[in-house]
Amino acid sequence: MNRPDAAEGGNRDRNAGMLRAQERREEWGLLSLAAPALLVIVLVILIPVGWLFYLSFIGGDGQFSLEHYRKMVEYKSYARTFATTFEVSILTTGICILLGYPLAYFLALLPPRWAGIFMLAVLLPFWTSLLVRTYAWLVLLQRKGMLNEFAIHIGLWDSPVKLVHNMTGTLIGMAHIMLPFLVLPLYSAMKKIDRDMMHAAANLGASPATAFRQVYLPLSLSGMVAGSLIVFILCLGFYVTPAVLGGGRVIMVSTQITAILENQFDWGAASALGVVLLVATLLVLYIAARFFKFDAALFGKG
């Protein structure tokens, strides 16, 4: 009786070894298929970011130094630049939420044919150059632009209002450019919501406002968080619109980096700003991921 048992045990061990070897071969095969993509990531992302980190720790004498980071602590101009960057990003995200949520809700309620037609209007800005759209807003918002002339004509105000080369013009231009990035994921999330859930809430005695607040809003929150995160992260590194519509008065980190490279040709200082902005962006992503998981779990239990 022992010999058959031993033989059976040996067969099981051999089969397990063969399965492990087959799994390893499959893993190496998948890795070889992913190798070109991994190589591109290394060449396009990891090496440039690593070089950016390296340059940020090289001082003016070519030696290892923390002088660039020390300057960011000592000089208040750097703190104002980061404060402006986050202020513009937060305000732009808030404006996009205020405009994008009703728009996405309207699109989600339309029949598919009409929703597709209106969605073309949302996607239309993507077919136009970013620089062209920015300069179009510059033409519209300037003192002798169409918006000021129309407002004066209908009596909204008596003299031209300064709507460009300030924070107002920057927010208008950035909200227009970033709005589709919020509407698309929000619309996708809203289309997945079963309308019968709102009818069920109404049958249980909930008012339309209560049903929206307790049923529809939590179910659409994932799309709103995803879209808001996309808008916020893109705004942190935005350059063209703040540079053109801000007129040098709205200094963001990207604008400051360009000024350092053009005026001082100091790659170390510019790299340090880029590193700090990258770390801040990763921190925002980490915090958002933690809170989003918490909210998702909470709503799932509910």
Secondary structure, DSSP 8 states (H G I E B T S, - for coil): -HHHHHHHHHHHHHHHHHHHHHHHHHHHHHHHHHHHHHHHHIIIIIHHHHHHHHHHTB-TTSSB--HHHHHHHH-HHHHHHHHHHHHHHHHHHHHHHHHHHHHHHHHHHS-HHHHHHHHHHHHGGGGS-HHHHHHHHHHHHSTTSHHHHHHHHHTS-SS----SSSHHHHHHHHHHHHHHHHHHHHHHHHHTS-THHHHHHHHTT--HHHHIIIIIHHHHHHHHHHHHHHHHHHHHT--HHHHHHSTTSS--HHHHHHHHHHHT--HHHHHHHHHHHHHHHHHHHHHHHHHHHHHHHHHHH-
